[in-house]
Amino acid sequence: MLRILGTCAALALFVIFVLPFAIDAYHRHEVATRLNAVMDEHDRAAFREWQGDPVAFARTLYERCALTHGQDAPDCQPYKAAIK
């Protein structure tokens, strides 16, 4: 009985400590997949080095595109879709 409880406690601690990292990695992969078609090599390298929120990176790309092409330009829609 003690062995089962110890195993359950170890599993619960593992989930508590690993789950936030797994969620962050999945979210980062999801944003990278949406942005893959519109990012160039420079943007991909910057994304690999980005330590913050992946949505914040997508937002900076969208803002850069909006400054270049104008607000709500069709060229900026992939960036806007990655933010959601």
Distance bins in CASP14 RR format, pairs under 12 A and 6 or more apart:
PFRMAT RR
TARGET T0000
AUTHOR 0000-0000-0000
RMODE 2
METHOD distances of the structure
MODEL  1
1 7 0 0 0 0 0 1 0 0 0 0 0
1 8 0 0 0 0 0 1 0 0 0 0 0
2 8 0 0 0 0 0 1 0 0 0 0 0
2 9 0 0 0 0 0 1 0 0 0 0 0
3 9 0 0 0 0 0 1 0 0 0 0 0
3 10 0 0 0 0 0 1 0 0 0 0 0
4 10 0 0 0 0 0 1 0 0 0 0 0
4 11 0 0 0 0 0 1 0 0 0 0 0
5 11 0 0 0 0 0 1 0 0 0 0 0
5 12 0 0 0 0 0 1 0 0 0 0 0
6 12 0 0 0 0 1 0 0 0 0 0 0
6 13 0 0 0 0 1 0 0 0 0 0 0
6 14 0 0 0 0 0 1 0 0 0 0 0
7 13 0 0 0 0 0 1 0 0 0 0 0
7 14 0 0 0 0 0 1 0 0 0 0 0
8 14 0 0 0 0 0 1 0 0 0 0 0
8 15 0 0 0 0 0 1 0 0 0 0 0
9 15 0 0 0 0 0 1 0 0 0 0 0
9 16 0 0 0 0 0 1 0 0 0 0 0
10 16 0 0 0 0 0 1 0 0 0 0 0
10 17 0 0 0 0 0 1 0 0 0 0 0
10 18 0 0 0 0 0 1 0 0 0 0 0
11 17 0 0 0 0 0 1 0 0 0 0 0
11 18 0 0 0 0 0 1 0 0 0 0 0
11 19 0 0 0 0 0 1 0 0 0 0 0
12 18 0 0 0 0 0 1 0 0 0 0 0
12 19 0 0 0 0 0 1 0 0 0 0 0
13 19 0 0 0 0 0 1 0 0 0 0 0
14 21 0 0 0 0 0 1 0 0 0 0 0
14 22 0 0 0 0 0 1 0 0 0 0 0
15 21 0 0 0 0 0 1 0 0 0 0 0
15 22 0 0 0 0 1 0 0 0 0 0 0
15 23 0 0 0 0 0 1 0 0 0 0 0
16 22 0 0 0 0 0 1 0 0 0 0 0
18 24 0 0 0 0 0 1 0 0 0 0 0
18 25 0 0 0 0 0 1 0 0 0 0 0
19 25 0 0 0 0 0 1 0 0 0 0 0
19 26 0 0 0 0 0 1 0 0 0 0 0
20 26 0 0 0 0 0 1 0 0 0 0 0
20 27 0 0 0 0 0 1 0 0 0 0 0
21 27 0 0 0 0 0 1 0 0 0 0 0
21 28 0 0 0 0 0 1 0 0 0 0 0
22 28 0 0 0 0 0 1 0 0 0 0 0
22 29 0 0 0 0 0 1 0 0 0 0 0
23 29 0 0 0 0 0 1 0 0 0 0 0
23 30 0 0 0 0 0 1 0 0 0 0 0
23 54 0 0 0 0 0 1 0 0 0 0 0
24 30 0 0 0 0 0 1 0 0 0 0 0
24 31 0 0 0 0 0 1 0 0 0 0 0
24 51 0 0 0 0 0 1 0 0 0 0 0
24 52 0 0 0 0 1 0 0 0 0 0 0
24 53 0 0 0 0 1 0 0 0 0 0 0
24 54 0 0 0 0 1 0 0 0 0 0 0
24 55 0 0 0 0 0 1 0 0 0 0 0
25 31 0 0 0 0 0 1 0 0 0 0 0
25 32 0 0 0 0 0 1 0 0 0 0 0
25 54 0 0 0 0 0 1 0 0 0 0 0
26 32 0 0 0 0 0 1 0 0 0 0 0
26 33 0 0 0 0 0 1 0 0 0 0 0
26 54 0 0 0 0 0 1 0 0 0 0 0
27 33 0 0 0 0 0 1 0 0 0 0 0
27 34 0 0 0 0 0 1 0 0 0 0 0
27 52 0 0 0 0 0 1 0 0 0 0 0
27 53 0 0 0 0 1 0 0 0 0 0 0
27 54 1 0 0 1 0 0 0 0 0 0 0
27 55 1 0 0 1 0 0 0 0 0 0 0
27 56 0 0 0 0 0 1 0 0 0 0 0
27 57 0 0 0 0 0 1 0 0 0 0 0
27 58 0 0 0 0 0 1 0 0 0 0 0
27 82 0 0 0 0 0 1 0 0 0 0 0
28 34 0 0 0 0 0 1 0 0 0 0 0
28 35 0 0 0 0 0 1 0 0 0 0 0
28 47 0 0 0 0 1 0 0 0 0 0 0
28 48 0 0 0 0 0 1 0 0 0 0 0
28 50 0 0 0 0 1 0 0 0 0 0 0
28 51 0 0 0 0 0 1 0 0 0 0 0
28 52 0 0 0 0 1 0 0 0 0 0 0
28 53 0 0 0 0 1 0 0 0 0 0 0
28 54 1 0 1 0 0 0 0 0 0 0 0
28 55 0 0 0 0 1 0 0 0 0 0 0
28 56 0 0 0 0 0 1 0 0 0 0 0
28 57 0 0 0 0 1 0 0 0 0 0 0
28 58 0 0 0 0 0 1 0 0 0 0 0
28 82 0 0 0 0 0 1 0 0 0 0 0
29 35 0 0 0 0 0 1 0 0 0 0 0
29 36 0 0 0 0 0 1 0 0 0 0 0
29 47 0 0 0 0 0 1 0 0 0 0 0
29 54 0 0 0 0 1 0 0 0 0 0 0
30 36 0 0 0 0 0 1 0 0 0 0 0
30 54 1 0 0 1 0 0 0 0 0 0 0
30 55 0 0 0 0 1 0 0 0 0 0 0
30 58 0 0 0 0 0 1 0 0 0 0 0
30 81 0 0 0 0 0 1 0 0 0 0 0
30 82 0 0 0 0 1 0 0 0 0 0 0
30 83 0 0 0 0 0 1 0 0 0 0 0
30 84 0 0 0 0 0 1 0 0 0 0 0
31 38 0 0 0 0 0 1 0 0 0 0 0
31 39 0 0 0 0 0 1 0 0 0 0 0
31 47 0 0 0 0 1 0 0 0 0 0 0
31 50 0 0 0 0 0 1 0 0 0 0 0
31 52 0 0 0 0 0 1 0 0 0 0 0
31 53 0 0 0 0 1 0 0 0 0 0 0
31 54 1 1 0 0 0 0 0 0 0 0 0
31 55 1 0 0 1 0 0 0 0 0 0 0
31 56 0 0 0 0 1 0 0 0 0 0 0
31 57 1 0 0 1 0 0 0 0 0 0 0
31 58 1 0 1 0 0 0 0 0 0 0 0
31 59 0 0 0 0 0 1 0 0 0 0 0
31 61 0 0 0 0 0 1 0 0 0 0 0
31 62 0 0 0 0 0 1 0 0 0 0 0
31 78 0 0 0 0 0 1 0 0 0 0 0
31 79 0 0 0 0 0 1 0 0 0 0 0
31 81 0 0 0 0 0 1 0 0 0 0 0
31 82 1 0 1 0 0 0 0 0 0 0 0
31 83 0 0 0 0 1 0 0 0 0 0 0
31 84 0 0 0 0 0 1 0 0 0 0 0
32 38 0 0 0 0 0 1 0 0 0 0 0
32 39 0 0 0 0 1 0 0 0 0 0 0
32 43 0 0 0 0 0 1 0 0 0 0 0
32 44 0 0 0 0 1 0 0 0 0 0 0
32 46 0 0 0 0 0 1 0 0 0 0 0
32 47 1 0 0 1 0 0 0 0 0 0 0
32 48 0 0 0 0 1 0 0 0 0 0 0
32 50 0 0 0 0 0 1 0 0 0 0 0
32 54 1 0 0 1 0 0 0 0 0 0 0
32 55 0 0 0 0 0 1 0 0 0 0 0
32 57 0 0 0 0 1 0 0 0 0 0 0
32 58 0 0 0 0 1 0 0 0 0 0 0
32 61 0 0 0 0 0 1 0 0 0 0 0
32 82 0 0 0 0 1 0 0 0 0 0 0
33 39 0 0 0 0 0 1 0 0 0 0 0
33 47 0 0 0 0 0 1 0 0 0 0 0
33 54 0 0 0 0 0 1 0 0 0 0 0
33 58 0 0 0 0 0 1 0 0 0 0 0
33 78 0 0 0 0 0 1 0 0 0 0 0
33 81 0 0 0 0 0 1 0 0 0 0 0
33 82 0 0 0 0 1 0 0 0 0 0 0
34 47 0 0 0 0 0 1 0 0 0 0 0
34 54 0 0 0 0 1 0 0 0 0 0 0
34 55 0 0 0 0 0 1 0 0 0 0 0
34 57 0 0 0 0 0 1 0 0 0 0 0
34 58 1 0 0 1 0 0 0 0 0 0 0
34 61 0 0 0 0 0 1 0 0 0 0 0
34 62 0 0 0 0 0 1 0 0 0 0 0
34 77 0 0 0 0 0 1 0 0 0 0 0
34 78 1 0 0 1 0 0 0 0 0 0 0
34 79 0 0 0 0 1 0 0 0 0 0 0
34 80 0 0 0 0 0 1 0 0 0 0 0
34 81 1 0 0 1 0 0 0 0 0 0 0
34 82 1 0 1 0 0 0 0 0 0 0 0
34 83 0 0 0 0 1 0 0 0 0 0 0
34 84 0 0 0 0 1 0 0 0 0 0 0
35 43 1 0 0 1 0 0 0 0 0 0 0
35 44 0 0 0 0 1 0 0 0 0 0 0
35 46 0 0 0 0 0 1 0 0 0 0 0
35 47 1 0 0 1 0 0 0 0 0 0 0
35 50 0 0 0 0 0 1 0 0 0 0 0
35 54 0 0 0 0 1 0 0 0 0 0 0
35 55 0 0 0 0 0 1 0 0 0 0 0
35 57 0 0 0 0 1 0 0 0 0 0 0
35 58 1 0 0 1 0 0 0 0 0 0 0
35 59 0 0 0 0 0 1 0 0 0 0 0
35 60 0 0 0 0 0 1 0 0 0 0 0
35 61 1 0 0 1 0 0 0 0 0 0 0
35 62 0 0 0 0 1 0 0 0 0 0 0
35 65 0 0 0 0 0 1 0 0 0 0 0
35 76 0 0 0 0 0 1 0 0 0 0 0
35 78 1 0 0 1 0 0 0 0 0 0 0
35 79 1 0 0 1 0 0 0 0 0 0 0
35 80 0 0 0 0 0 1 0 0 0 0 0
35 81 0 0 0 0 1 0 0 0 0 0 0
35 82 1 0 1 0 0 0 0 0 0 0 0
35 83 0 0 0 0 1 0 0 0 0 0 0
36 43 0 0 0 0 1 0 0 0 0 0 0
36 44 0 0 0 0 1 0 0 0 0 0 0
36 47 0 0 0 0 1 0 0 0 0 0 0
36 58 0 0 0 0 0 1 0 0 0 0 0
36 78 0 0 0 0 1 0 0 0 0 0 0
36 82 0 0 0 0 1 0 0 0 0 0 0
37 43 0 0 0 0 0 1 0 0 0 0 0
37 44 0 0 0 0 0 1 0 0 0 0 0
37 77 0 0 0 0 0 1 0 0 0 0 0
37 78 1 0 0 1 0 0 0 0 0 0 0
37 79 0 0 0 0 0 1 0 0 0 0 0
37 81 0 0 0 0 0 1 0 0 0 0 0
37 82 0 0 0 0 0 1 0 0 0 0 0
38 44 0 0 0 0 0 1 0 0 0 0 0
38 47 0 0 0 0 0 1 0 0 0 0 0
38 58 0 0 0 0 1 0 0 0 0 0 0
38 61 1 0 0 1 0 0 0 0 0 0 0
38 62 0 0 0 0 1 0 0 0 0 0 0
38 64 0 0 0 0 0 1 0 0 0 0 0
38 65 0 0 0 0 1 0 0 0 0 0 0
38 69 0 0 0 0 0 1 0 0 0 0 0
38 74 0 0 0 0 0 1 0 0 0 0 0
38 75 0 0 0 0 1 0 0 0 0 0 0
38 76 0 0 0 0 1 0 0 0 0 0 0
38 77 0 0 0 0 1 0 0 0 0 0 0
38 78 1 0 1 0 0 0 0 0 0 0 0
38 79 1 0 0 1 0 0 0 0 0 0 0
38 80 0 0 0 0 0 1 0 0 0 0 0
38 81 0 0 0 0 1 0 0 0 0 0 0
38 82 0 0 0 0 1 0 0 0 0 0 0
39 45 0 0 0 0 1 0 0 0 0 0 0
39 46 0 0 0 0 1 0 0 0 0 0 0
39 47 1 0 0 1 0 0 0 0 0 0 0
39 48 0 0 0 0 0 1 0 0 0 0 0
39 50 0 0 0 0 0 1 0 0 0 0 0
39 57 0 0 0 0 1 0 0 0 0 0 0
39 58 0 0 0 0 1 0 0 0 0 0 0
39 60 0 0 0 0 0 1 0 0 0 0 0
39 61 1 0 0 1 0 0 0 0 0 0 0
39 62 0 0 0 0 0 1 0 0 0 0 0
39 64 0 0 0 0 0 1 0 0 0 0 0
39 65 0 0 0 0 0 1 0 0 0 0 0
39 78 0 0 0 0 1 0 0 0 0 0 0
39 79 0 0 0 0 1 0 0 0 0 0 0
39 82 0 0 0 0 1 0 0 0 0 0 0
40 46 0 0 0 0 1 0 0 0 0 0 0
40 47 0 0 0 0 0 1 0 0 0 0 0
40 61 0 0 0 0 0 1 0 0 0 0 0
40 64 0 0 0 0 0 1 0 0 0 0 0
41 47 0 0 0 0 0 1 0 0 0 0 0
41 48 0 0 0 0 0 1 0 0 0 0 0
42 48 0 0 0 0 0 1 0 0 0 0 0
42 49 0 0 0 0 0 1 0 0 0 0 0
42 61 0 0 0 0 0 1 0 0 0 0 0
42 64 0 0 0 0 0 1 0 0 0 0 0
43 49 0 0 0 0 0 1 0 0 0 0 0
43 50 0 0 0 0 0 1 0 0 0 0 0
43 57 0 0 0 0 1 0 0 0 0 0 0
43 58 0 0 0 0 0 1 0 0 0 0 0
43 60 0 0 0 0 1 0 0 0 0 0 0
43 61 1 0 0 1 0 0 0 0 0 0 0
43 62 0 0 0 0 0 1 0 0 0 0 0
43 64 0 0 0 0 1 0 0 0 0 0 0
43 65 0 0 0 0 0 1 0 0 0 0 0
43 78 0 0 0 0 0 1 0 0 0 0 0
43 79 0 0 0 0 0 1 0 0 0 0 0
43 82 0 0 0 0 0 1 0 0 0 0 0
44 50 0 0 0 0 0 1 0 0 0 0 0
44 57 0 0 0 0 0 1 0 0 0 0 0
44 61 0 0 0 0 0 1 0 0 0 0 0
46 52 0 0 0 0 0 1 0 0 0 0 0
46 54 0 0 0 0 0 1 0 0 0 0 0
46 57 1 0 0 1 0 0 0 0 0 0 0
46 58 0 0 0 0 0 1 0 0 0 0 0
46 60 0 0 0 0 1 0 0 0 0 0 0
46 61 0 0 0 0 1 0 0 0 0 0 0
46 64 0 0 0 0 0 1 0 0 0 0 0
47 53 0 0 0 0 0 1 0 0 0 0 0
47 54 1 0 0 1 0 0 0 0 0 0 0
47 55 0 0 0 0 0 1 0 0 0 0 0
47 56 0 0 0 0 0 1 0 0 0 0 0
47 57 1 0 1 0 0 0 0 0 0 0 0
47 58 0 0 0 0 1 0 0 0 0 0 0
47 60 0 0 0 0 0 1 0 0 0 0 0
47 61 0 0 0 0 1 0 0 0 0 0 0
47 82 0 0 0 0 0 1 0 0 0 0 0
48 54 0 0 0 0 0 1 0 0 0 0 0
48 57 0 0 0 0 0 1 0 0 0 0 0
49 57 0 0 0 0 0 1 0 0 0 0 0
50 56 0 0 0 0 1 0 0 0 0 0 0
50 57 1 0 1 0 0 0 0 0 0 0 0
50 58 0 0 0 0 0 1 0 0 0 0 0
50 59 0 0 0 0 0 1 0 0 0 0 0
50 60 0 0 0 0 1 0 0 0 0 0 0
50 61 0 0 0 0 0 1 0 0 0 0 0
51 57 0 0 0 0 1 0 0 0 0 0 0
52 58 0 0 0 0 0 1 0 0 0 0 0
52 59 0 0 0 0 0 1 0 0 0 0 0
52 60 0 0 0 0 0 1 0 0 0 0 0
53 59 0 0 0 0 1 0 0 0 0 0 0
53 60 0 0 0 0 0 1 0 0 0 0 0
53 83 0 0 0 0 0 1 0 0 0 0 0
54 60 0 0 0 0 0 1 0 0 0 0 0
54 61 0 0 0 0 0 1 0 0 0 0 0
54 82 0 0 0 0 1 0 0 0 0 0 0
54 83 0 0 0 0 1 0 0 0 0 0 0
55 61 0 0 0 0 0 1 0 0 0 0 0
55 62 0 0 0 0 0 1 0 0 0 0 0
55 79 0 0 0 0 0 1 0 0 0 0 0
55 80 0 0 0 0 0 1 0 0 0 0 0
55 81 0 0 0 0 0 1 0 0 0 0 0
55 82 1 0 0 1 0 0 0 0 0 0 0
55 83 1 0 1 0 0 0 0 0 0 0 0
55 84 0 0 0 0 1 0 0 0 0 0 0
56 62 0 0 0 0 0 1 0 0 0 0 0
56 63 0 0 0 0 0 1 0 0 0 0 0
56 82 0 0 0 0 0 1 0 0 0 0 0
56 83 0 0 0 0 1 0 0 0 0 0 0
57 63 0 0 0 0 0 1 0 0 0 0 0
57 64 0 0 0 0 0 1 0 0 0 0 0
57 79 0 0 0 0 0 1 0 0 0 0 0
57 82 0 0 0 0 1 0 0 0 0 0 0
57 83 0 0 0 0 1 0 0 0 0 0 0
58 64 0 0 0 0 0 1 0 0 0 0 0
58 65 0 0 0 0 0 1 0 0 0 0 0
58 76 0 0 0 0 0 1 0 0 0 0 0
58 78 0 0 0 0 1 0 0 0 0 0 0
58 79 1 0 0 1 0 0 0 0 0 0 0
58 80 0 0 0 0 1 0 0 0 0 0 0
58 81 0 0 0 0 1 0 0 0 0 0 0
58 82 1 0 1 0 0 0 0 0 0 0 0
58 83 1 0 1 0 0 0 0 0 0 0 0
58 84 0 0 0 0 1 0 0 0 0 0 0
59 65 0 0 0 0 0 1 0 0 0 0 0
59 66 0 0 0 0 0 1 0 0 0 0 0
59 76 0 0 0 0 0 1 0 0 0 0 0
59 79 0 0 0 0 1 0 0 0 0 0 0
59 80 0 0 0 0 1 0 0 0 0 0 0
59 82 0 0 0 0 1 0 0 0 0 0 0
59 83 1 0 1 0 0 0 0 0 0 0 0
59 84 0 0 0 0 0 1 0 0 0 0 0
60 66 0 0 0 0 0 1 0 0 0 0 0
60 67 0 0 0 0 0 1 0 0 0 0 0
60 79 0 0 0 0 1 0 0 0 0 0 0
60 82 0 0 0 0 0 1 0 0 0 0 0
60 83 0 0 0 0 0 1 0 0 0 0 0
61 67 0 0 0 0 0 1 0 0 0 0 0
61 68 0 0 0 0 0 1 0 0 0 0 0
61 75 0 0 0 0 0 1 0 0 0 0 0
61 76 0 0 0 0 1 0 0 0 0 0 0
61 78 0 0 0 0 1 0 0 0 0 0 0
61 79 1 0 1 0 0 0 0 0 0 0 0
61 80 0 0 0 0 1 0 0 0 0 0 0
61 81 0 0 0 0 0 1 0 0 0 0 0
61 82 1 0 0 1 0 0 0 0 0 0 0
61 83 0 0 0 0 1 0 0 0 0 0 0
62 68 0 0 0 0 0 1 0 0 0 0 0
62 69 0 0 0 0 0 1 0 0 0 0 0
62 70 0 0 0 0 0 1 0 0 0 0 0
62 71 0 0 0 0 0 1 0 0 0 0 0
62 72 0 0 0 0 0 1 0 0 0 0 0
62 73 0 0 0 0 0 1 0 0 0 0 0
62 75 0 0 0 0 0 1 0 0 0 0 0
62 76 1 0 1 0 0 0 0 0 0 0 0
62 77 0 0 0 0 1 0 0 0 0 0 0
62 78 0 0 0 0 1 0 0 0 0 0 0
62 79 1 1 0 0 0 0 0 0 0 0 0
62 80 1 0 1 0 0 0 0 0 0 0 0
62 81 0 0 0 0 1 0 0 0 0 0 0
62 82 1 0 0 1 0 0 0 0 0 0 0
62 83 1 0 0 1 0 0 0 0 0 0 0
62 84 0 0 0 0 0 1 0 0 0 0 0
63 69 0 0 0 0 0 1 0 0 0 0 0
63 70 0 0 0 0 0 1 0 0 0 0 0
63 71 0 0 0 0 0 1 0 0 0 0 0
63 76 0 0 0 0 1 0 0 0 0 0 0
63 79 0 0 0 0 1 0 0 0 0 0 0
63 80 0 0 0 0 0 1 0 0 0 0 0
63 83 0 0 0 0 0 1 0 0 0 0 0
64 70 0 0 0 0 0 1 0 0 0 0 0
64 73 0 0 0 0 0 1 0 0 0 0 0
64 75 0 0 0 0 0 1 0 0 0 0 0
64 76 0 0 0 0 1 0 0 0 0 0 0
64 79 0 0 0 0 1 0 0 0 0 0 0
65 71 0 0 0 0 1 0 0 0 0 0 0
65 72 0 0 0 0 0 1 0 0 0 0 0
65 73 1 0 0 1 0 0 0 0 0 0 0
65 74 0 0 0 0 0 1 0 0 0 0 0
65 75 1 0 0 1 0 0 0 0 0 0 0
65 76 1 0 1 0 0 0 0 0 0 0 0
65 77 0 0 0 0 1 0 0 0 0 0 0
65 78 0 0 0 0 1 0 0 0 0 0 0
65 79 1 0 1 0 0 0 0 0 0 0 0
65 80 0 0 0 0 1 0 0 0 0 0 0
65 82 0 0 0 0 0 1 0 0 0 0 0
65 83 0 0 0 0 0 1 0 0 0 0 0
66 72 1 0 0 1 0 0 0 0 0 0 0
66 73 1 0 0 1 0 0 0 0 0 0 0
66 74 0 0 0 0 0 1 0 0 0 0 0
66 75 0 0 0 0 1 0 0 0 0 0 0
66 76 1 0 1 0 0 0 0 0 0 0 0
66 77 0 0 0 0 0 1 0 0 0 0 0
66 79 0 0 0 0 1 0 0 0 0 0 0
66 80 0 0 0 0 1 0 0 0 0 0 0
66 83 0 0 0 0 0 1 0 0 0 0 0
67 73 0 0 0 0 0 1 0 0 0 0 0
67 75 0 0 0 0 0 1 0 0 0 0 0
67 76 0 0 0 0 1 0 0 0 0 0 0
67 79 0 0 0 0 0 1 0 0 0 0 0
68 75 0 0 0 0 1 0 0 0 0 0 0
68 76 0 0 0 0 1 0 0 0 0 0 0
68 79 0 0 0 0 0 1 0 0 0 0 0
69 75 1 0 1 0 0 0 0 0 0 0 0
69 76 1 0 1 0 0 0 0 0 0 0 0
69 77 0 0 0 0 0 1 0 0 0 0 0
69 79 0 0 0 0 0 1 0 0 0 0 0
69 80 0 0 0 0 0 1 0 0 0 0 0
70 76 1 0 0 1 0 0 0 0 0 0 0
71 80 0 0 0 0 0 1 0 0 0 0 0
72 79 0 0 0 0 0 1 0 0 0 0 0
72 80 0 0 0 0 1 0 0 0 0 0 0
73 79 0 0 0 0 1 0 0 0 0 0 0
73 80 0 0 0 0 1 0 0 0 0 0 0
74 80 0 0 0 0 0 1 0 0 0 0 0
74 81 0 0 0 0 0 1 0 0 0 0 0
76 82 0 0 0 0 0 1 0 0 0 0 0
76 83 0 0 0 0 0 1 0 0 0 0 0
77 83 0 0 0 0 0 1 0 0 0 0 0
77 84 0 0 0 0 0 1 0 0 0 0 0
78 84 0 0 0 0 0 1 0 0 0 0 0
END
